[in-house]
């Protein structure tokens, strides 16, 4: 993945993908019936009840513009797993490319906040 984010054109494509992904999360949240019928039932072959269950389990999008808290939670996980497995700890911040930090949140804000 580092090759992709090192290449300016690929990094730009990833940024654009994130924008569309975030906007799709908002759309699904605002149109659960259409998502259930069009994707879960028609495309995936699930029952309507199964689709309703999945939408409910997914919850509402919560896309932060600041990843500091998420990185801190990830660091706690890294530290715990390192301790329990005898592996070396590492800085969880390397798992996050902060150039993309606000992209999804900005896209959600531009699309209007989810319910």
Secondary structure as UniProt FT lines:
FT   HELIX           2..6
FT   HELIX           8..30
FT   HELIX           32..35
FT   HELIX           36..41
FT   TURN            42..44
FT   HELIX           48..58
FT   HELIX           68..85
FT   HELIX           92..95
FT   HELIX           98..100
FT   TURN            101..102
FT   HELIX           103..111
//
